[in-house]
Protein backbone atom coordinates (compact mmCIF):
# COMPACT_ATOMS: atom_id res chain seq x y z
CA UNK A 1 0.00 0.00 0.00
CA UNK A 2 1.34 3.41 -0.95
CA UNK A 3 1.68 5.92 1.87
CA UNK A 4 0.86 9.55 1.14
CA UNK A 5 2.26 12.01 3.66
CA UNK A 6 0.39 15.32 3.51
CA UNK A 7 2.09 18.26 5.22
CA UNK A 8 -0.28 21.12 5.98
CA UNK A 9 -1.17 23.91 8.36
CA UNK A 10 -4.48 25.19 9.66
CA UNK A 11 -5.99 28.13 7.79
CA UNK A 12 -4.12 27.33 4.56
CA UNK A 13 -6.52 27.54 1.61
CA UNK A 14 -4.01 25.79 -0.69
CA UNK A 15 -3.86 22.95 1.83
CA UNK A 16 -7.66 22.66 1.89
CA UNK A 17 -7.82 22.49 -1.91
CA UNK A 18 -4.95 20.01 -2.19
CA UNK A 19 -6.34 17.75 0.53
CA UNK A 20 -9.52 17.18 -1.49
CA UNK A 21 -7.43 16.04 -4.47
CA UNK A 22 -5.21 13.84 -2.32
CA UNK A 23 -8.09 12.15 -0.50
CA UNK A 24 -9.94 11.39 -3.74
CA UNK A 25 -6.83 9.96 -5.42
CA UNK A 26 -5.94 7.94 -2.33
CA UNK A 27 -9.42 6.45 -2.09
CA UNK A 28 -9.36 5.44 -5.75
CA UNK A 29 -5.91 3.85 -5.43
CA UNK A 30 -6.31 2.31 -1.99
CA UNK A 31 -3.48 4.43 -0.60
CA UNK A 32 -3.01 5.48 3.01
CA UNK A 33 -3.01 9.22 3.79
CA UNK A 34 -1.11 10.45 6.84
CA UNK A 35 -1.69 14.11 7.65
CA UNK A 36 0.95 16.24 9.40
CA UNK A 37 0.24 19.67 10.89
CA UNK A 38 3.59 21.41 10.49
CA UNK A 39 2.74 23.98 13.17
CA UNK A 40 2.66 21.17 15.75
CA UNK A 41 6.38 20.53 15.30
CA UNK A 42 9.27 23.03 15.26
CA UNK A 43 11.21 20.57 13.07
CA UNK A 44 8.41 20.38 10.48
CA UNK A 45 7.97 24.17 10.61
CA UNK A 46 11.66 24.64 9.88
CA UNK A 47 11.61 22.07 7.06
CA UNK A 48 8.42 23.15 5.27
CA UNK A 49 7.70 26.73 6.40
CA UNK A 50 5.71 28.41 3.62
CA UNK A 51 6.03 25.47 1.19
CA UNK A 52 2.81 23.76 2.29
CA UNK A 53 0.99 21.84 1.22
CA UNK A 54 3.65 19.25 0.52
CA UNK A 55 2.78 15.75 -0.68
CA UNK A 56 5.19 12.83 -0.37
CA UNK A 57 4.63 9.36 -1.82
CA UNK A 58 6.44 6.68 0.14
CA UNK A 59 8.89 9.27 1.46
CA UNK A 60 9.62 10.97 -1.89
CA UNK A 61 8.35 14.50 -2.47
CA UNK A 62 5.72 14.56 -5.18
CA UNK A 63 4.39 18.13 -5.05
CA UNK A 64 4.21 21.36 -3.11
CA UNK A 65 1.71 24.24 -3.10
CA UNK A 66 -0.54 22.66 -5.76
CA UNK A 67 -1.43 19.04 -6.49
CA UNK A 68 -2.15 18.03 -10.07
CA UNK A 69 -4.84 15.34 -9.81
CA UNK A 70 -3.82 13.54 -13.01
CA UNK A 71 -0.15 13.47 -12.10
CA UNK A 72 -0.94 12.17 -8.61
CA UNK A 73 -3.27 9.44 -9.92
CA UNK A 74 -0.62 8.36 -12.42
CA UNK A 75 2.02 8.18 -9.69
CA UNK A 76 -0.28 6.05 -7.53
CA UNK A 77 -0.92 3.55 -10.33
CA UNK A 78 2.73 2.56 -10.70
mmCIF file of the C-alpha atoms, coordinates in Angstrom:
data_MODEL
# 
_entry.id   MODEL 
# 
loop_
_atom_site.group_PDB 
_atom_site.id 
_atom_site.type_symbol 
_atom_site.label_atom_id 
_atom_site.label_alt_id 
_atom_site.label_comp_id 
_atom_site.label_asym_id 
_atom_site.label_entity_id 
_atom_site.label_seq_id 
_atom_site.pdbx_PDB_ins_code 
_atom_site.Cartn_x 
_atom_site.Cartn_y 
_atom_site.Cartn_z 
_atom_site.occupancy 
_atom_site.B_iso_or_equiv 
_atom_site.pdbx_formal_charge 
_atom_site.auth_seq_id 
_atom_site.auth_comp_id 
_atom_site.auth_asym_id 
_atom_site.auth_atom_id 
_atom_site.pdbx_PDB_model_num 
ATOM 1  C CA . UNK A 1 1  ? 0.000  0.000  0.000   1.00 0.00 ? 1  UNK A CA 1 
ATOM 2  C CA . UNK A 1 2  ? 1.343  3.415  -0.949  1.00 0.00 ? 2  UNK A CA 1 
ATOM 3  C CA . UNK A 1 3  ? 1.681  5.920  1.868   1.00 0.00 ? 3  UNK A CA 1 
ATOM 4  C CA . UNK A 1 4  ? 0.857  9.551  1.138   1.00 0.00 ? 4  UNK A CA 1 
ATOM 5  C CA . UNK A 1 5  ? 2.258  12.014 3.658   1.00 0.00 ? 5  UNK A CA 1 
ATOM 6  C CA . UNK A 1 6  ? 0.388  15.316 3.508   1.00 0.00 ? 6  UNK A CA 1 
ATOM 7  C CA . UNK A 1 7  ? 2.087  18.257 5.219   1.00 0.00 ? 7  UNK A CA 1 
ATOM 8  C CA . UNK A 1 8  ? -0.282 21.121 5.977   1.00 0.00 ? 8  UNK A CA 1 
ATOM 9  C CA . UNK A 1 9  ? -1.172 23.906 8.356   1.00 0.00 ? 9  UNK A CA 1 
ATOM 10 C CA . UNK A 1 10 ? -4.476 25.192 9.658   1.00 0.00 ? 10 UNK A CA 1 
ATOM 11 C CA . UNK A 1 11 ? -5.988 28.133 7.788   1.00 0.00 ? 11 UNK A CA 1 
ATOM 12 C CA . UNK A 1 12 ? -4.122 27.331 4.560   1.00 0.00 ? 12 UNK A CA 1 
ATOM 13 C CA . UNK A 1 13 ? -6.518 27.536 1.611   1.00 0.00 ? 13 UNK A CA 1 
ATOM 14 C CA . UNK A 1 14 ? -4.011 25.794 -0.686  1.00 0.00 ? 14 UNK A CA 1 
ATOM 15 C CA . UNK A 1 15 ? -3.862 22.945 1.829   1.00 0.00 ? 15 UNK A CA 1 
ATOM 16 C CA . UNK A 1 16 ? -7.660 22.657 1.893   1.00 0.00 ? 16 UNK A CA 1 
ATOM 17 C CA . UNK A 1 17 ? -7.815 22.486 -1.913  1.00 0.00 ? 17 UNK A CA 1 
ATOM 18 C CA . UNK A 1 18 ? -4.947 20.005 -2.186  1.00 0.00 ? 18 UNK A CA 1 
ATOM 19 C CA . UNK A 1 19 ? -6.339 17.748 0.525   1.00 0.00 ? 19 UNK A CA 1 
ATOM 20 C CA . UNK A 1 20 ? -9.525 17.182 -1.490  1.00 0.00 ? 20 UNK A CA 1 
ATOM 21 C CA . UNK A 1 21 ? -7.434 16.044 -4.471  1.00 0.00 ? 21 UNK A CA 1 
ATOM 22 C CA . UNK A 1 22 ? -5.212 13.837 -2.319  1.00 0.00 ? 22 UNK A CA 1 
ATOM 23 C CA . UNK A 1 23 ? -8.089 12.147 -0.496  1.00 0.00 ? 23 UNK A CA 1 
ATOM 24 C CA . UNK A 1 24 ? -9.939 11.394 -3.741  1.00 0.00 ? 24 UNK A CA 1 
ATOM 25 C CA . UNK A 1 25 ? -6.833 9.963  -5.419  1.00 0.00 ? 25 UNK A CA 1 
ATOM 26 C CA . UNK A 1 26 ? -5.940 7.941  -2.334  1.00 0.00 ? 26 UNK A CA 1 
ATOM 27 C CA . UNK A 1 27 ? -9.423 6.454  -2.088  1.00 0.00 ? 27 UNK A CA 1 
ATOM 28 C CA . UNK A 1 28 ? -9.358 5.439  -5.750  1.00 0.00 ? 28 UNK A CA 1 
ATOM 29 C CA . UNK A 1 29 ? -5.908 3.854  -5.426  1.00 0.00 ? 29 UNK A CA 1 
ATOM 30 C CA . UNK A 1 30 ? -6.309 2.307  -1.986  1.00 0.00 ? 30 UNK A CA 1 
ATOM 31 C CA . UNK A 1 31 ? -3.483 4.432  -0.600  1.00 0.00 ? 31 UNK A CA 1 
ATOM 32 C CA . UNK A 1 32 ? -3.014 5.481  3.014   1.00 0.00 ? 32 UNK A CA 1 
ATOM 33 C CA . UNK A 1 33 ? -3.014 9.221  3.793   1.00 0.00 ? 33 UNK A CA 1 
ATOM 34 C CA . UNK A 1 34 ? -1.106 10.449 6.842   1.00 0.00 ? 34 UNK A CA 1 
ATOM 35 C CA . UNK A 1 35 ? -1.689 14.110 7.652   1.00 0.00 ? 35 UNK A CA 1 
ATOM 36 C CA . UNK A 1 36 ? 0.948  16.237 9.396   1.00 0.00 ? 36 UNK A CA 1 
ATOM 37 C CA . UNK A 1 37 ? 0.245  19.671 10.887  1.00 0.00 ? 37 UNK A CA 1 
ATOM 38 C CA . UNK A 1 38 ? 3.589  21.415 10.485  1.00 0.00 ? 38 UNK A CA 1 
ATOM 39 C CA . UNK A 1 39 ? 2.736  23.979 13.168  1.00 0.00 ? 39 UNK A CA 1 
ATOM 40 C CA . UNK A 1 40 ? 2.660  21.175 15.754  1.00 0.00 ? 40 UNK A CA 1 
ATOM 41 C CA . UNK A 1 41 ? 6.385  20.535 15.302  1.00 0.00 ? 41 UNK A CA 1 
ATOM 42 C CA . UNK A 1 42 ? 9.269  23.027 15.260  1.00 0.00 ? 42 UNK A CA 1 
ATOM 43 C CA . UNK A 1 43 ? 11.209 20.570 13.068  1.00 0.00 ? 43 UNK A CA 1 
ATOM 44 C CA . UNK A 1 44 ? 8.411  20.382 10.477  1.00 0.00 ? 44 UNK A CA 1 
ATOM 45 C CA . UNK A 1 45 ? 7.973  24.165 10.614  1.00 0.00 ? 45 UNK A CA 1 
ATOM 46 C CA . UNK A 1 46 ? 11.662 24.637 9.876   1.00 0.00 ? 46 UNK A CA 1 
ATOM 47 C CA . UNK A 1 47 ? 11.611 22.074 7.056   1.00 0.00 ? 47 UNK A CA 1 
ATOM 48 C CA . UNK A 1 48 ? 8.421  23.150 5.271   1.00 0.00 ? 48 UNK A CA 1 
ATOM 49 C CA . UNK A 1 49 ? 7.697  26.725 6.399   1.00 0.00 ? 49 UNK A CA 1 
ATOM 50 C CA . UNK A 1 50 ? 5.714  28.407 3.617   1.00 0.00 ? 50 UNK A CA 1 
ATOM 51 C CA . UNK A 1 51 ? 6.034  25.472 1.189   1.00 0.00 ? 51 UNK A CA 1 
ATOM 52 C CA . UNK A 1 52 ? 2.809  23.757 2.294   1.00 0.00 ? 52 UNK A CA 1 
ATOM 53 C CA . UNK A 1 53 ? 0.987  21.842 1.222   1.00 0.00 ? 53 UNK A CA 1 
ATOM 54 C CA . UNK A 1 54 ? 3.647  19.246 0.516   1.00 0.00 ? 54 UNK A CA 1 
ATOM 55 C CA . UNK A 1 55 ? 2.779  15.754 -0.683  1.00 0.00 ? 55 UNK A CA 1 
ATOM 56 C CA . UNK A 1 56 ? 5.190  12.831 -0.374  1.00 0.00 ? 56 UNK A CA 1 
ATOM 57 C CA . UNK A 1 57 ? 4.631  9.365  -1.818  1.00 0.00 ? 57 UNK A CA 1 
ATOM 58 C CA . UNK A 1 58 ? 6.437  6.678  0.144   1.00 0.00 ? 58 UNK A CA 1 
ATOM 59 C CA . UNK A 1 59 ? 8.890  9.275  1.460   1.00 0.00 ? 59 UNK A CA 1 
ATOM 60 C CA . UNK A 1 60 ? 9.617  10.974 -1.886  1.00 0.00 ? 60 UNK A CA 1 
ATOM 61 C CA . UNK A 1 61 ? 8.347  14.503 -2.467  1.00 0.00 ? 61 UNK A CA 1 
ATOM 62 C CA . UNK A 1 62 ? 5.721  14.558 -5.179  1.00 0.00 ? 62 UNK A CA 1 
ATOM 63 C CA . UNK A 1 63 ? 4.394  18.127 -5.048  1.00 0.00 ? 63 UNK A CA 1 
ATOM 64 C CA . UNK A 1 64 ? 4.210  21.357 -3.114  1.00 0.00 ? 64 UNK A CA 1 
ATOM 65 C CA . UNK A 1 65 ? 1.710  24.240 -3.104  1.00 0.00 ? 65 UNK A CA 1 
ATOM 66 C CA . UNK A 1 66 ? -0.544 22.656 -5.756  1.00 0.00 ? 66 UNK A CA 1 
ATOM 67 C CA . UNK A 1 67 ? -1.430 19.042 -6.494  1.00 0.00 ? 67 UNK A CA 1 
ATOM 68 C CA . UNK A 1 68 ? -2.145 18.030 -10.067 1.00 0.00 ? 68 UNK A CA 1 
ATOM 69 C CA . UNK A 1 69 ? -4.837 15.336 -9.812  1.00 0.00 ? 69 UNK A CA 1 
ATOM 70 C CA . UNK A 1 70 ? -3.817 13.544 -13.007 1.00 0.00 ? 70 UNK A CA 1 
ATOM 71 C CA . UNK A 1 71 ? -0.150 13.468 -12.103 1.00 0.00 ? 71 UNK A CA 1 
ATOM 72 C CA . UNK A 1 72 ? -0.944 12.169 -8.609  1.00 0.00 ? 72 UNK A CA 1 
ATOM 73 C CA . UNK A 1 73 ? -3.267 9.443  -9.925  1.00 0.00 ? 73 UNK A CA 1 
ATOM 74 C CA . UNK A 1 74 ? -0.616 8.356  -12.423 1.00 0.00 ? 74 UNK A CA 1 
ATOM 75 C CA . UNK A 1 75 ? 2.024  8.176  -9.685  1.00 0.00 ? 75 UNK A CA 1 
ATOM 76 C CA . UNK A 1 76 ? -0.276 6.053  -7.529  1.00 0.00 ? 76 UNK A CA 1 
ATOM 77 C CA . UNK A 1 77 ? -0.919 3.550  -10.330 1.00 0.00 ? 77 UNK A CA 1 
ATOM 78 C CA . UNK A 1 78 ? 2.732  2.557  -10.698 1.00 0.00 ? 78 UNK A CA 1 
# 
